[in-house]
Protein backbone atom coordinates (compact mmCIF):
# COMPACT_ATOMS: atom_id res chain seq x y z
CA UNK A 1 0.00 0.00 0.00
CA UNK A 2 2.35 2.70 -1.20
CA UNK A 3 0.78 6.07 -2.06
CA UNK A 4 3.08 7.25 -4.81
CA UNK A 5 0.87 10.28 -5.52
CA UNK A 6 2.20 12.04 -2.42
CA UNK A 7 5.83 11.71 -3.44
CA UNK A 8 5.93 14.48 -6.08
CA UNK A 9 4.35 16.93 -3.67
CA UNK A 10 6.74 15.98 -0.88
CA UNK A 11 9.74 16.06 -3.22
CA UNK A 12 8.73 19.46 -4.56
CA UNK A 13 8.34 20.79 -1.02
CA UNK A 14 11.76 19.47 0.01
CA UNK A 15 13.42 20.89 -3.11
CA UNK A 16 11.69 24.27 -2.75
CA UNK A 17 12.61 24.51 0.93
CA UNK A 18 16.24 23.72 0.17
CA UNK A 19 16.35 26.32 -2.58
CA UNK A 20 14.80 28.96 -0.33
CA UNK A 21 17.35 28.30 2.40
CA UNK A 22 20.26 28.66 -0.03
CA UNK A 23 19.44 32.31 -0.58
CA UNK A 24 19.08 33.30 3.06
CA UNK A 25 21.53 34.59 5.60
CA UNK A 26 22.35 32.35 8.57
CA UNK A 27 20.00 34.29 10.85
CA UNK A 28 17.17 34.13 8.31
CA UNK A 29 17.80 30.40 7.81
CA UNK A 30 17.58 29.79 11.55
CA UNK A 31 14.14 31.41 11.57
CA UNK A 32 12.78 29.50 8.57
CA UNK A 33 14.27 26.05 9.18
CA UNK A 34 11.91 25.15 12.06
CA UNK A 35 8.89 26.00 9.91
CA UNK A 36 10.19 23.87 7.03
CA UNK A 37 10.83 21.01 9.47
CA UNK A 38 7.22 21.15 10.68
CA UNK A 39 5.97 21.14 7.09
CA UNK A 40 8.25 18.23 6.28
CA UNK A 41 6.88 16.29 9.26
CA UNK A 42 3.31 16.98 8.16
CA UNK A 43 4.06 15.61 4.70
CA UNK A 44 5.99 12.49 5.67
CA UNK A 45 4.74 11.40 9.09
CA UNK A 46 1.16 10.54 8.04
CA UNK A 47 2.44 8.36 5.20
CA UNK A 48 4.96 6.64 7.43
CA UNK A 49 2.29 6.00 10.06
CA UNK A 50 -0.10 4.65 7.42
CA UNK A 51 2.56 2.30 6.07
CA UNK A 52 3.46 1.04 9.56
CA UNK A 53 -0.19 0.51 10.48
CA UNK A 54 -0.95 -1.27 7.20
CA UNK A 55 1.99 -3.60 7.79
CA UNK A 56 0.24 -4.85 10.94
CA UNK A 57 -2.81 -6.05 8.98
CA UNK A 58 -3.42 -8.88 6.58
CA UNK A 59 -4.48 -8.02 3.03
CA UNK A 60 -8.07 -9.10 3.80
CA UNK A 61 -8.31 -7.12 7.06
CA UNK A 62 -11.60 -5.15 7.24
CA UNK A 63 -9.71 -2.10 8.51
CA UNK A 64 -7.24 -2.22 5.62
CA UNK A 65 -10.03 -2.77 3.08
CA UNK A 66 -11.90 0.25 4.48
CA UNK A 67 -8.73 2.35 4.29
CA UNK A 68 -8.12 1.27 0.70
CA UNK A 69 -11.64 2.43 -0.18
CA UNK A 70 -11.29 5.75 1.67
CA UNK A 71 -7.87 6.79 0.40
CA UNK A 72 -8.98 7.58 -3.16
CA UNK A 73 -11.64 9.99 -1.88
CA UNK A 74 -9.49 11.57 0.84
CA UNK A 75 -8.23 14.28 -1.51
CA UNK A 76 -11.78 15.17 -2.49
CA UNK A 77 -12.79 15.31 1.16
CA UNK A 78 -9.77 17.45 2.08
CA UNK A 79 -10.50 19.81 -0.81
CA UNK A 80 -14.14 20.18 0.28
CA UNK A 81 -13.08 20.90 3.87
CA UNK A 82 -10.60 23.54 2.68
CA UNK A 83 -13.25 25.17 0.51
CA UNK A 84 -15.64 25.32 3.49
CA UNK A 85 -12.93 26.91 5.63
CA UNK A 86 -12.14 29.46 2.92
CA UNK A 87 -15.81 30.36 2.55
CA UNK A 88 -16.24 30.68 6.32
CA UNK A 89 -13.11 32.83 6.61
CA UNK A 90 -14.21 35.03 3.70
CA UNK A 91 -17.58 35.53 5.39
CA UNK A 92 -15.86 36.46 8.67
CA UNK A 93 -13.66 38.93 6.79
CA UNK A 94 -16.68 40.42 5.04
CA UNK A 95 -18.39 40.91 8.38
CA UNK A 96 -15.22 42.34 9.95
CA UNK A 97 -14.85 39.57 12.54
CA UNK A 98 -11.31 38.38 11.81
Protein Blocks (a to p, Z undefined) as FASTA:
>chain_A
ZZfklmmmmmmmmmmmmmmmmmpcfklmmmmmmmmmmmmmmmmmmmmmmmmmmmmpcfkl
mklmmmmmmmmmmmmmmmmmmmmmmmmmmmmmmnopZZ
